[in-house]
Amino acid sequence: MTIGLEHYLVLSAVLFCIGLYGALTKRNAVIILMCIELMLNSVNISLVAFSSYIVPLLLTGQVFAIFVMVVAAAEVAVGLAIILAIYRCFTDIDASKIDLMKW
Amino acid sequence: MGLAAAFWIMAVVVVVAALGVVFLRNVFRAALALVLCFITVAGLYITLSADFLAAVQILVYVGAISVLIILAIMMTREVQQGSPSNRMKLPAFIVAAVLLGIMIYTVTKTSWQIAAESPLTPTTAPLATKLFSESGFILPVEIAAMLILATILGAIVITREK
């Protein structure tokens, strides 16, 4: 059985949903960031799969994946900085207790 | 054949590692599972003949982002009593399962137009021409550089002691 585009897309969907479940349910802010990284990685897998199966000579999907990586690195740097600042302020990173701006 | 076996092994490993990120009680072990997940995703890029992206994945994710995450876990280690869930467990599970069902249904029902050519194998030089040529993506590359600069400044300003 040869591996087709659908296999990669289904794998990416499974990873995305695991990450989504974790990001919605976890209370530790660092774990939430880790789950968001998981979701970004799954999107990258599907972009690269599209690139190599549908437009194999254009590489646009891989270029897009590179930009996703850039934004993911920026996001994790700022996100962890915010988490450390919150930890210094509240000595806690429980996302359900940080409700200062909650309506 | 070998490619199929590699894909199936890595698919199982990456899903198990992702489940470990979500369900392991110890935060540090969850971070290690995330590192395993990143490495396996790099292997999946190799099976998709995206060699440059696999190297970038190892360098950026396994080398930099995981170190940042582990650093944050170490610096907030007094509060980590496992990784408890909130009260939204069941609704979140339903949302994730429904989304997964919709995505798998859509993916398997769509007839993709698979190209006949085999993909370019050393992708580094074509990617460089794509990124840096006049008709390519040079403007987004410059904007990404600005974004990284703003990120560095923002992270320094946010974490600096008053």
Interface residues (C-beta under 8 A of the other chain):
Chain A: M1 T2 I3 G4 L5 E6 H7 Y8 L9 V10 L11 A13 V14 L15 F16 C17 I18 G19 L20 Y21 G22 L24 T25 K26 R27 N28 V30 I31 L33 M34 C35 E37 L38 N41 N44 I45 V48 A49 S51 S52 Y53 I54 V55 P56 L57 L59 T60 Q62 V63 A65 I66 F67 M69 V70 V71 A72 A73 A74 V76 A77 V78 L80 A81 I82 I83 L84 A85 Y87 T91 D92 I93 D94 A95 S96
Chain B: L3 A4 F7 A11 V14 V15 A18 L19 V21 V22 V27 A30 A31 L34 C37 F38 V41 L44 Y45 T47 L48 S49 A50 F52 L53 V56 Q57 V60 Y61 A64 I65 L68 I69 L71 A72 I73 M75 T76 E78 V79 Q80 S83 P84 S85 N86 M88 K89 A92 F93 V95 A96 A97 L99 L100 M103 I104 V107 T108 W112 Q113 I114 A115 E117 S118 P119 L120 T123 P126 L127 K130 L131 G136 F137 P140 A144 L147 I148 T151 I152 G154 A155 I158 T159
